[in-house]
Amino acid sequence: MTVADHARDQALPRLPSAERAGVGLAGLAERVQALGGEFTSGRAAGGGWVVKAVFP
């Protein structure tokens, strides 16, 4: 599964950290790996961000 956003001209507003829940990308990576999959995330070549999970 691959999820990507495209770079935008303006930065999106961020919630203050106190209002966030969960463990983010680290939690996603742990869950994918626990199921025998591979997880990657990072900036896309043309801008934006890509998150990818591959399951057996």
C-alpha distance matrix in Angstrom:
0.0 3.8 6.8 10.1 13.7 16.6 19.8 22.5 26.2 26.7 25.2 23.9 26.0 24.9 26.0 28.5 27.1 29.3 27.4 24.0 22.8 20.4 19.5 16.8 14.5 16.7 16.2 12.4 12.9 15.6 13.8 10.9 13.9 16.0 13.9 14.2 10.8 10.5 9.7 10.7 11.7 14.6 16.4 15.4 18.2 19.4 19.2 16.9 14.1 10.5 8.3 5.7 5.2 6.2 8.4 11.7
3.8 0.0 3.8 6.6 10.3 13.0 16.1 18.9 22.6 23.3 21.9 21.0 23.4 22.6 24.1 26.7 25.6 28.1 26.3 23.0 22.3 20.3 19.3 16.0 13.6 16.3 16.5 12.9 13.3 16.6 15.5 12.8 15.6 18.2 16.7 16.7 13.1 11.7 9.9 9.5 9.6 11.7 13.0 11.8 14.7 15.7 15.5 13.2 10.6 7.1 5.8 4.4 6.5 8.5 11.4 14.8
6.8 3.8 0.0 3.8 7.0 10.3 13.3 15.8 19.6 20.0 18.5 17.3 19.8 19.1 20.7 23.6 22.8 25.4 23.4 20.2 20.1 18.6 17.8 14.4 12.5 15.9 16.0 12.7 13.9 17.3 16.3 14.3 17.4 19.8 18.7 19.2 15.7 14.2 11.7 10.8 9.4 11.0 11.8 10.9 14.2 14.6 13.6 10.8 8.3 5.8 5.2 6.4 8.9 11.7 14.5 18.1
10.1 6.6 3.8 0.0 3.8 6.6 9.7 12.4 16.1 16.9 15.7 15.1 18.0 17.9 20.1 23.0 22.6 25.6 23.7 20.8 21.3 20.2 19.3 15.6 13.8 17.3 18.1 15.1 16.1 19.7 19.2 17.4 20.1 22.8 22.0 22.3 18.6 16.6 13.7 11.8 9.6 9.8 9.4 8.0 11.3 11.2 10.0 7.3 5.6 4.4 6.3 8.5 11.8 14.6 17.7 21.2
13.7 10.3 7.0 3.8 0.0 3.8 6.6 8.8 12.6 13.2 12.4 11.8 15.0 15.5 18.1 21.2 21.4 24.4 22.5 20.0 21.1 20.7 20.1 16.3 15.1 18.8 19.8 17.3 18.6 22.1 21.8 20.4 23.1 25.7 25.2 25.6 22.0 19.9 16.8 14.6 11.8 11.0 9.7 8.7 11.7 10.5 8.6 5.4 5.5 6.7 9.2 12.0 15.3 18.2 21.3 24.8
16.6 13.0 10.3 6.6 3.8 0.0 3.8 6.3 9.9 11.5 11.6 12.0 15.6 16.8 19.8 22.9 23.5 26.7 24.9 22.7 24.2 23.9 23.2 19.5 18.2 21.8 23.1 20.7 21.7 25.3 25.3 23.7 26.2 29.0 28.5 28.7 25.0 22.6 19.6 17.0 14.0 12.4 10.0 8.3 10.3 8.1 6.3 4.5 6.9 8.9 12.1 14.8 18.3 21.0 24.3 27.6
19.8 16.1 13.3 9.7 6.6 3.8 0.0 3.8 6.8 8.6 8.9 10.3 14.0 15.5 18.9 21.6 22.5 25.9 24.5 22.6 24.5 24.6 23.7 20.1 19.0 22.4 24.1 22.2 23.1 26.7 27.0 25.7 28.0 30.9 30.8 30.9 27.3 24.6 21.4 18.4 15.0 12.6 9.6 8.8 10.3 7.7 4.9 4.0 7.7 10.7 14.1 17.1 20.7 23.6 27.0 30.4
22.5 18.9 15.8 12.4 8.8 6.3 3.8 0.0 3.8 5.4 6.8 8.4 12.1 14.4 17.9 20.8 22.3 25.5 23.9 22.5 24.9 25.5 25.1 21.6 21.1 24.6 26.1 24.4 25.7 29.1 29.4 28.4 30.8 33.5 33.4 33.8 30.3 27.8 24.5 21.6 18.2 15.9 13.0 12.5 13.9 11.0 8.4 7.5 10.8 14.0 17.0 20.2 23.7 26.7 30.0 33.4
26.2 22.6 19.6 16.1 12.6 9.9 6.8 3.8 0.0 3.8 6.8 9.4 12.7 15.5 19.1 21.7 23.5 26.7 25.4 24.5 27.1 28.1 27.6 24.3 24.0 27.3 29.0 27.6 28.8 32.2 32.7 31.8 34.1 36.8 36.9 37.3 33.8 31.1 27.7 24.8 21.2 18.6 15.4 15.2 15.9 12.9 10.5 10.5 14.0 17.4 20.5 23.7 27.3 30.3 33.6 37.0
26.7 23.3 20.0 16.9 13.2 11.5 8.6 5.4 3.8 0.0 3.8 6.3 9.2 12.2 15.8 18.2 20.4 23.5 22.2 21.6 24.5 25.8 25.7 22.6 22.8 26.1 27.6 26.6 28.1 31.3 31.8 31.3 33.7 36.2 36.5 37.2 33.8 31.3 27.8 25.0 21.3 18.8 16.1 16.7 18.0 15.5 12.4 11.6 14.4 18.0 20.6 24.2 27.5 30.8 33.9 37.5
25.2 21.9 18.5 15.7 12.4 11.6 8.9 6.8 6.8 3.8 0.0 3.8 6.5 8.8 12.5 14.9 16.8 20.0 18.9 18.2 21.1 22.4 22.1 19.2 19.6 22.7 24.3 23.6 25.1 28.1 28.8 28.6 30.9 33.3 33.9 34.6 31.4 29.0 25.3 22.6 18.9 16.6 14.4 15.7 17.6 15.8 12.2 10.6 12.7 16.3 18.5 22.2 25.4 28.8 31.9 35.5
23.9 21.0 17.3 15.1 11.8 12.0 10.3 8.4 9.4 6.3 3.8 0.0 3.8 6.4 9.8 12.8 14.8 17.7 16.1 15.4 18.4 19.9 20.2 17.3 18.2 21.5 22.6 21.9 23.9 26.7 27.0 27.1 29.7 31.7 32.3 33.4 30.3 28.3 24.6 22.3 18.7 17.1 15.5 16.9 19.4 17.7 14.1 11.6 12.9 16.2 17.8 21.5 24.3 27.9 30.6 34.4
26.0 23.4 19.8 18.0 15.0 15.6 14.0 12.1 12.7 9.2 6.5 3.8 0.0 3.8 6.8 9.5 12.2 14.7 13.2 13.3 16.6 18.8 19.4 17.1 18.7 21.7 22.5 22.4 24.6 27.1 27.5 28.1 30.5 32.3 33.1 34.5 31.7 29.8 26.1 24.1 20.6 19.2 18.2 19.9 22.6 21.2 17.5 15.0 15.7 18.8 19.9 23.6 26.1 29.8 32.3 36.1
24.9 22.6 19.1 17.9 15.5 16.8 15.5 14.4 15.5 12.2 8.8 6.4 3.8 0.0 3.8 6.4 8.5 11.3 10.1 9.8 13.2 15.3 15.9 13.9 15.9 18.5 19.4 19.7 21.9 24.0 24.6 25.6 27.9 29.4 30.6 32.1 29.5 27.7 24.0 22.3 18.8 17.9 17.5 19.8 22.8 22.0 18.2 15.4 15.3 18.0 18.5 22.2 24.3 28.1 30.4 34.2
26.0 24.1 20.7 20.1 18.1 19.8 18.9 17.9 19.1 15.8 12.5 9.8 6.8 3.8 0.0 3.8 6.2 8.1 6.5 7.0 10.7 13.4 14.6 13.5 16.2 18.4 18.7 19.5 22.1 23.7 24.1 25.6 27.9 29.0 30.3 32.1 29.9 28.5 24.8 23.7 20.5 20.1 20.3 22.7 25.9 25.3 21.6 18.6 18.0 20.3 20.1 23.6 25.2 29.0 30.9 34.7
28.5 26.7 23.6 23.0 21.2 22.9 21.6 20.8 21.7 18.2 14.9 12.8 9.5 6.4 3.8 0.0 3.8 5.5 5.7 7.1 10.8 13.7 14.6 14.3 17.1 18.7 19.2 20.6 22.9 24.2 25.0 26.8 28.7 29.7 31.4 33.3 31.3 29.8 26.2 25.1 22.1 21.6 22.1 24.9 27.9 27.7 23.9 21.1 20.3 22.6 22.2 25.7 27.2 31.0 32.7 36.4
27.1 25.6 22.8 22.6 21.4 23.5 22.5 22.3 23.5 20.4 16.8 14.8 12.2 8.5 6.2 3.8 0.0 3.8 5.4 5.3 8.5 10.9 11.4 11.6 14.6 15.7 16.1 18.0 20.1 21.0 22.1 24.2 25.8 26.6 28.6 30.4 28.7 27.4 23.9 23.0 20.3 20.3 21.3 24.4 27.5 27.8 24.1 21.2 19.9 21.7 20.9 24.1 25.2 28.9 30.5 34.1
29.3 28.1 25.4 25.6 24.4 26.7 25.9 25.5 26.7 23.5 20.0 17.7 14.7 11.3 8.1 5.5 3.8 0.0 3.8 5.6 8.1 11.1 12.5 13.6 17.0 17.7 17.5 19.7 22.1 22.4 23.3 25.7 27.4 27.7 29.8 32.0 30.5 29.6 26.3 25.8 23.4 23.7 24.9 27.9 31.2 31.4 27.8 24.7 23.2 24.9 23.7 26.7 27.5 31.1 32.4 35.9
27.4 26.3 23.4 23.7 22.5 24.9 24.5 23.9 25.4 22.2 18.9 16.1 13.2 10.1 6.5 5.7 5.4 3.8 0.0 3.8 6.6 10.2 12.4 13.0 16.6 17.8 17.2 18.8 21.7 22.3 22.5 24.8 27.0 27.2 28.9 31.3 29.7 28.9 25.6 25.3 22.8 23.3 24.4 27.0 30.5 30.4 26.8 23.5 22.1 23.6 22.4 25.4 26.2 29.8 31.0 34.6
24.0 23.0 20.2 20.8 20.0 22.7 22.6 22.5 24.5 21.6 18.2 15.4 13.3 9.8 7.0 7.1 5.3 5.6 3.8 0.0 3.8 6.9 8.9 9.2 12.8 14.2 13.5 15.1 17.9 18.6 18.9 21.1 23.2 23.6 25.3 27.5 25.9 25.1 21.8 21.6 19.3 20.1 21.5 24.2 27.7 27.9 24.5 21.1 19.3 20.4 19.0 21.8 22.5 26.1 27.3 30.9
22.8 22.3 20.1 21.3 21.1 24.2 24.5 24.9 27.1 24.5 21.1 18.4 16.6 13.2 10.7 10.8 8.5 8.1 6.6 3.8 0.0 3.8 6.9 8.2 12.0 12.8 11.2 13.1 16.1 16.2 16.2 18.8 20.9 20.8 22.5 25.1 23.8 23.5 20.5 21.0 19.2 20.7 22.6 25.1 28.8 29.4 26.2 22.7 20.3 20.8 18.7 21.1 21.1 24.5 25.3 28.7
20.4 20.3 18.6 20.2 20.7 23.9 24.6 25.5 28.1 25.8 22.4 19.9 18.8 15.3 13.4 13.7 10.9 11.1 10.2 6.9 3.8 0.0 3.8 5.8 9.4 9.7 7.6 9.7 12.7 12.5 12.5 15.3 17.2 17.1 18.9 21.4 20.3 20.1 17.4 18.2 17.0 19.0 21.4 23.9 27.6 28.6 25.6 22.2 19.4 19.3 16.7 18.6 18.2 21.5 22.0 25.4
19.5 19.3 17.8 19.3 20.1 23.2 23.7 25.1 27.6 25.7 22.1 20.2 19.4 15.9 14.6 14.6 11.4 12.5 12.4 8.9 6.9 3.8 0.0 3.8 6.7 6.2 5.0 7.8 10.0 10.0 11.0 13.5 14.9 15.3 17.5 19.5 18.3 17.7 14.9 15.5 14.5 16.5 19.2 22.0 25.5 26.9 24.1 20.9 17.8 17.6 15.0 16.8 16.5 19.8 20.6 23.8
16.8 16.0 14.4 15.6 16.3 19.5 20.1 21.6 24.3 22.6 19.2 17.3 17.1 13.9 13.5 14.3 11.6 13.6 13.0 9.2 8.2 5.8 3.8 0.0 3.8 5.5 5.4 6.5 8.8 10.2 11.0 12.6 14.5 15.7 17.4 19.0 17.1 16.0 12.8 12.9 11.3 13.1 15.8 18.3 21.9 23.2 20.4 17.2 14.1 13.9 11.5 13.8 14.1 17.6 19.0 22.5
14.5 13.6 12.5 13.8 15.1 18.2 19.0 21.1 24.0 22.8 19.6 18.2 18.7 15.9 16.2 17.1 14.6 17.0 16.6 12.8 12.0 9.4 6.7 3.8 0.0 3.8 5.4 5.0 6.1 8.6 9.9 10.5 12.1 14.1 15.6 16.6 14.4 12.8 9.3 9.1 7.8 10.1 13.2 15.7 19.2 20.9 18.5 15.6 12.1 11.4 8.7 10.7 11.2 14.7 16.5 20.0
16.7 16.3 15.9 17.3 18.8 21.8 22.4 24.6 27.3 26.1 22.7 21.5 21.7 18.5 18.4 18.7 15.7 17.7 17.8 14.2 12.8 9.7 6.2 5.5 3.8 0.0 3.8 5.5 5.1 6.3 8.8 10.0 10.6 12.2 14.6 15.5 14.0 12.6 9.7 10.3 10.0 12.4 15.8 18.5 21.7 23.8 21.6 18.9 15.4 14.5 11.7 12.9 12.6 15.6 16.9 19.9
16.2 16.5 16.0 18.1 19.8 23.1 24.1 26.1 29.0 27.6 24.3 22.6 22.5 19.4 18.7 19.2 16.1 17.5 17.2 13.5 11.2 7.6 5.0 5.4 5.4 3.8 0.0 3.8 5.4 5.1 6.3 8.7 9.9 10.5 12.7 14.5 13.4 13.0 10.7 12.2 12.3 15.1 18.4 20.7 24.2 26.1 23.8 20.8 17.3 16.0 12.8 13.6 12.5 15.4 16.0 19.1
12.4 12.9 12.7 15.1 17.3 20.7 22.2 24.4 27.6 26.6 23.6 21.9 22.4 19.7 19.5 20.6 18.0 19.7 18.8 15.1 13.1 9.7 7.8 6.5 5.0 5.5 3.8 0.0 3.8 5.5 5.2 6.2 8.6 9.9 11.0 12.7 10.9 10.5 7.9 9.7 10.1 13.4 16.7 18.4 21.9 23.7 21.8 18.8 15.2 13.3 9.7 10.1 8.9 12.0 12.8 16.2
12.9 13.3 13.9 16.1 18.6 21.7 23.1 25.7 28.8 28.1 25.1 23.9 24.6 21.9 22.1 22.9 20.1 22.1 21.7 17.9 16.1 12.7 10.0 8.8 6.1 5.1 5.4 3.8 0.0 3.8 5.5 5.2 6.1 8.5 10.1 10.7 8.9 7.8 5.5 7.7 9.1 12.5 16.1 18.0 21.1 23.4 21.9 19.4 15.6 13.4 10.0 9.7 8.2 10.8 11.8 14.8
15.6 16.6 17.3 19.7 22.1 25.3 26.7 29.1 32.2 31.3 28.1 26.7 27.1 24.0 23.7 24.2 21.0 22.4 22.3 18.6 16.2 12.5 10.0 10.2 8.6 6.3 5.1 5.5 3.8 0.0 3.8 5.6 5.2 6.0 8.8 9.9 9.5 9.6 8.6 11.2 12.9 16.2 19.8 21.8 24.9 27.3 25.6 23.0 19.3 17.2 13.7 13.2 11.1 12.9 12.9 15.4
13.8 15.5 16.3 19.2 21.8 25.3 27.0 29.4 32.7 31.8 28.8 27.0 27.5 24.6 24.1 25.0 22.1 23.3 22.5 18.9 16.2 12.5 11.0 11.0 9.9 8.8 6.3 5.2 5.5 3.8 0.0 3.8 5.5 5.1 6.6 9.0 8.6 9.9 9.2 12.4 14.0 17.6 21.1 22.6 25.9 28.0 26.4 23.6 19.9 17.5 13.7 12.8 10.1 11.7 11.0 13.7
10.9 12.8 14.3 17.4 20.4 23.7 25.7 28.4 31.8 31.3 28.6 27.1 28.1 25.6 25.6 26.8 24.2 25.7 24.8 21.1 18.8 15.3 13.5 12.6 10.5 10.0 8.7 6.2 5.2 5.6 3.8 0.0 3.8 5.5 5.3 6.6 5.1 6.4 6.4 10.0 12.3 16.1 19.5 20.5 23.6 25.8 24.7 22.1 18.4 15.5 11.8 10.0 6.8 8.0 7.5 10.4
13.9 15.6 17.4 20.1 23.1 26.2 28.0 30.8 34.1 33.7 30.9 29.7 30.5 27.9 27.9 28.7 25.8 27.4 27.0 23.2 20.9 17.2 14.9 14.5 12.1 10.6 9.9 8.6 6.1 5.2 5.5 3.8 0.0 3.8 5.3 4.9 4.9 6.0 7.1 10.7 13.5 17.1 20.7 22.0 24.7 27.4 26.4 24.2 20.4 17.6 14.1 12.1 9.2 9.5 8.8 10.6
16.0 18.2 19.8 22.8 25.7 29.0 30.9 33.5 36.8 36.2 33.3 31.7 32.3 29.4 29.0 29.7 26.6 27.7 27.2 23.6 20.8 17.1 15.3 15.7 14.1 12.2 10.5 9.9 8.5 6.0 5.1 5.5 3.8 0.0 3.8 5.5 7.3 9.5 10.7 14.3 16.9 20.5 24.1 25.4 28.3 30.8 29.7 27.2 23.4 20.7 17.0 15.2 12.0 12.1 10.4 11.7
13.9 16.7 18.7 22.0 25.2 28.5 30.8 33.4 36.9 36.5 33.9 32.3 33.1 30.6 30.3 31.4 28.6 29.8 28.9 25.3 22.5 18.9 17.5 17.4 15.6 14.6 12.7 11.0 10.1 8.8 6.6 5.3 5.3 3.8 0.0 3.8 5.6 9.0 10.8 14.6 17.4 21.1 24.5 25.3 28.1 30.5 29.7 27.2 23.5 20.4 16.7 14.4 10.7 10.0 7.5 8.5
14.2 16.7 19.2 22.3 25.6 28.7 30.9 33.8 37.3 37.2 34.6 33.4 34.5 32.1 32.1 33.3 30.4 32.0 31.3 27.5 25.1 21.4 19.5 19.0 16.6 15.5 14.5 12.7 10.7 9.9 9.0 6.6 4.9 5.5 3.8 0.0 3.8 7.0 9.9 13.6 16.9 20.5 23.9 24.5 27.0 29.6 29.2 27.1 23.5 20.2 16.8 14.0 10.5 8.9 6.7 6.7
10.8 13.1 15.7 18.6 22.0 25.0 27.3 30.3 33.8 33.8 31.4 30.3 31.7 29.5 29.9 31.3 28.7 30.5 29.7 25.9 23.8 20.3 18.3 17.1 14.4 14.0 13.4 10.9 8.9 9.5 8.6 5.1 4.9 7.3 5.6 3.8 0.0 3.8 6.7 10.3 13.6 17.2 20.5 20.8 23.3 25.9 25.5 23.6 19.9 16.5 13.3 10.3 6.8 5.4 4.3 6.2
10.5 11.7 14.2 16.6 19.9 22.6 24.6 27.8 31.1 31.3 29.0 28.3 29.8 27.7 28.5 29.8 27.4 29.6 28.9 25.1 23.5 20.1 17.7 16.0 12.8 12.6 13.0 10.5 7.8 9.6 9.9 6.4 6.0 9.5 9.0 7.0 3.8 0.0 3.8 6.9 10.5 13.9 17.2 17.7 20.0 22.8 22.5 20.8 17.2 13.9 10.9 8.1 5.7 5.1 6.6 8.8
9.7 9.9 11.7 13.7 16.8 19.6 21.4 24.5 27.7 27.8 25.3 24.6 26.1 24.0 24.8 26.2 23.9 26.3 25.6 21.8 20.5 17.4 14.9 12.8 9.3 9.7 10.7 7.9 5.5 8.6 9.2 6.4 7.1 10.7 10.8 9.9 6.7 3.8 0.0 3.8 7.0 10.6 14.0 14.9 17.6 20.3 19.5 17.5 13.8 10.8 7.7 5.7 4.6 6.6 8.9 11.9
10.7 9.5 10.8 11.8 14.6 17.0 18.4 21.6 24.8 25.0 22.6 22.3 24.1 22.3 23.7 25.1 23.0 25.8 25.3 21.6 21.0 18.2 15.5 12.9 9.1 10.3 12.2 9.7 7.7 11.2 12.4 10.0 10.7 14.3 14.6 13.6 10.3 6.9 3.8 0.0 3.8 7.0 10.4 11.4 14.1 16.9 16.1 14.4 10.8 8.1 5.9 5.2 6.6 8.9 12.1 15.0
11.7 9.6 9.4 9.6 11.8 14.0 15.0 18.2 21.2 21.3 18.9 18.7 20.6 18.8 20.5 22.1 20.3 23.4 22.8 19.3 19.2 17.0 14.5 11.3 7.8 10.0 12.3 10.1 9.1 12.9 14.0 12.3 13.5 16.9 17.4 16.9 13.6 10.5 7.0 3.8 0.0 3.8 7.2 8.9 12.1 14.5 13.0 11.1 7.4 5.5 4.3 6.2 8.8 11.8 15.0 18.3
14.6 11.7 11.0 9.8 11.0 12.4 12.6 15.9 18.6 18.8 16.6 17.1 19.2 17.9 20.1 21.6 20.3 23.7 23.3 20.1 20.7 19.0 16.5 13.1 10.1 12.4 15.1 13.4 12.5 16.2 17.6 16.1 17.1 20.5 21.1 20.5 17.2 13.9 10.6 7.0 3.8 0.0 3.7 6.4 9.4 11.7 10.0 8.7 5.7 5.6 6.7 9.2 12.3 15.1 18.5 21.7
16.4 13.0 11.8 9.4 9.7 10.0 9.6 13.0 15.4 16.1 14.4 15.5 18.2 17.5 20.3 22.1 21.3 24.9 24.4 21.5 22.6 21.4 19.2 15.8 13.2 15.8 18.4 16.7 16.1 19.8 21.1 19.5 20.7 24.1 24.5 23.9 20.5 17.2 14.0 10.4 7.2 3.7 0.0 3.8 6.5 8.4 6.4 5.8 4.4 6.1 8.9 11.5 15.1 17.8 21.3 24.5
15.4 11.8 10.9 8.0 8.7 8.3 8.8 12.5 15.2 16.7 15.7 16.9 19.9 19.8 22.7 24.9 24.4 27.9 27.0 24.2 25.1 23.9 22.0 18.3 15.7 18.5 20.7 18.4 18.0 21.8 22.6 20.5 22.0 25.4 25.3 24.5 20.8 17.7 14.9 11.4 8.9 6.4 3.8 0.0 3.8 5.5 5.1 5.4 5.1 5.8 9.3 11.3 15.1 17.3 21.0 24.0
18.2 14.7 14.2 11.3 11.7 10.3 10.3 13.9 15.9 18.0 17.6 19.4 22.6 22.8 25.9 27.9 27.5 31.2 30.5 27.7 28.8 27.6 25.5 21.9 19.2 21.7 24.2 21.9 21.1 24.9 25.9 23.6 24.7 28.3 28.1 27.0 23.3 20.0 17.6 14.1 12.1 9.4 6.5 3.8 0.0 3.8 5.6 8.0 8.8 9.4 12.9 14.3 17.9 19.7 23.5 26.1
19.4 15.7 14.6 11.2 10.5 8.1 7.7 11.0 12.9 15.5 15.8 17.7 21.2 22.0 25.3 27.7 27.8 31.4 30.4 27.9 29.4 28.6 26.9 23.2 20.9 23.8 26.1 23.7 23.4 27.3 28.0 25.8 27.4 30.8 30.5 29.6 25.9 22.8 20.3 16.9 14.5 11.7 8.4 5.5 3.8 0.0 3.8 6.9 9.2 10.6 14.4 16.2 20.0 21.9 25.7 28.5
19.2 15.5 13.6 10.0 8.6 6.3 4.9 8.4 10.5 12.4 12.2 14.1 17.5 18.2 21.6 23.9 24.1 27.8 26.8 24.5 26.2 25.6 24.1 20.4 18.5 21.6 23.8 21.8 21.9 25.6 26.4 24.7 26.4 29.7 29.7 29.2 25.5 22.5 19.5 16.1 13.0 10.0 6.4 5.1 5.6 3.8 0.0 3.8 6.7 9.4 13.1 15.7 19.5 22.0 25.6 28.7
16.9 13.2 10.8 7.3 5.4 4.5 4.0 7.5 10.5 11.6 10.6 11.6 15.0 15.4 18.6 21.1 21.2 24.7 23.5 21.1 22.7 22.2 20.9 17.2 15.6 18.9 20.8 18.8 19.4 23.0 23.6 22.1 24.2 27.2 27.2 27.1 23.6 20.8 17.5 14.4 11.1 8.7 5.8 5.4 8.0 6.9 3.8 0.0 3.8 7.1 10.5 13.6 17.2 20.1 23.6 27.0
14.1 10.6 8.3 5.6 5.5 6.9 7.7 10.8 14.0 14.4 12.7 12.9 15.7 15.3 18.0 20.3 19.9 23.2 22.1 19.3 20.3 19.4 17.8 14.1 12.1 15.4 17.3 15.2 15.6 19.3 19.9 18.4 20.4 23.4 23.5 23.5 19.9 17.2 13.8 10.8 7.4 5.7 4.4 5.1 8.8 9.2 6.7 3.8 0.0 3.8 6.9 10.2 13.7 16.8 20.2 23.7
10.5 7.1 5.8 4.4 6.7 8.9 10.7 14.0 17.4 18.0 16.3 16.2 18.8 18.0 20.3 22.6 21.7 24.9 23.6 20.4 20.8 19.3 17.6 13.9 11.4 14.5 16.0 13.3 13.4 17.2 17.5 15.5 17.6 20.7 20.4 20.2 16.5 13.9 10.8 8.1 5.5 5.6 6.1 5.8 9.4 10.6 9.4 7.1 3.8 0.0 3.8 6.5 10.2 13.1 16.6 19.9
8.3 5.8 5.2 6.3 9.2 12.1 14.1 17.0 20.5 20.6 18.5 17.8 19.9 18.5 20.1 22.2 20.9 23.7 22.4 19.0 18.7 16.7 15.0 11.5 8.7 11.7 12.8 9.7 10.0 13.7 13.7 11.8 14.1 17.0 16.7 16.8 13.3 10.9 7.7 5.9 4.3 6.7 8.9 9.3 12.9 14.4 13.1 10.5 6.9 3.8 0.0 3.8 7.0 10.4 13.5 17.1
5.7 4.4 6.4 8.5 12.0 14.8 17.1 20.2 23.7 24.2 22.2 21.5 23.6 22.2 23.6 25.7 24.1 26.7 25.4 21.8 21.1 18.6 16.8 13.8 10.7 12.9 13.6 10.1 9.7 13.2 12.8 10.0 12.1 15.2 14.4 14.0 10.3 8.1 5.7 5.2 6.2 9.2 11.5 11.3 14.3 16.2 15.7 13.6 10.2 6.5 3.8 0.0 3.8 6.7 10.1 13.5
5.2 6.5 8.9 11.8 15.3 18.3 20.7 23.7 27.3 27.5 25.4 24.3 26.1 24.3 25.2 27.2 25.2 27.5 26.2 22.5 21.1 18.2 16.5 14.1 11.2 12.6 12.5 8.9 8.2 11.1 10.1 6.8 9.2 12.0 10.7 10.5 6.8 5.7 4.6 6.6 8.8 12.3 15.1 15.1 17.9 20.0 19.5 17.2 13.7 10.2 7.0 3.8 0.0 3.8 6.6 10.2
6.2 8.5 11.7 14.6 18.2 21.0 23.6 26.7 30.3 30.8 28.8 27.9 29.8 28.1 29.0 31.0 28.9 31.1 29.8 26.1 24.5 21.5 19.8 17.6 14.7 15.6 15.4 12.0 10.8 12.9 11.7 8.0 9.5 12.1 10.0 8.9 5.4 5.1 6.6 8.9 11.8 15.1 17.8 17.3 19.7 21.9 22.0 20.1 16.8 13.1 10.4 6.7 3.8 0.0 3.8 6.8
8.4 11.4 14.5 17.7 21.3 24.3 27.0 30.0 33.6 33.9 31.9 30.6 32.3 30.4 30.9 32.7 30.5 32.4 31.0 27.3 25.3 22.0 20.6 19.0 16.5 16.9 16.0 12.8 11.8 12.9 11.0 7.5 8.8 10.4 7.5 6.7 4.3 6.6 8.9 12.1 15.0 18.5 21.3 21.0 23.5 25.7 25.6 23.6 20.2 16.6 13.5 10.1 6.6 3.8 0.0 3.8
11.7 14.8 18.1 21.2 24.8 27.6 30.4 33.4 37.0 37.5 35.5 34.4 36.1 34.2 34.7 36.4 34.1 35.9 34.6 30.9 28.7 25.4 23.8 22.5 20.0 19.9 19.1 16.2 14.8 15.4 13.7 10.4 10.6 11.7 8.5 6.7 6.2 8.8 11.9 15.0 18.3 21.7 24.5 24.0 26.1 28.5 28.7 27.0 23.7 19.9 17.1 13.5 10.2 6.8 3.8 0.0
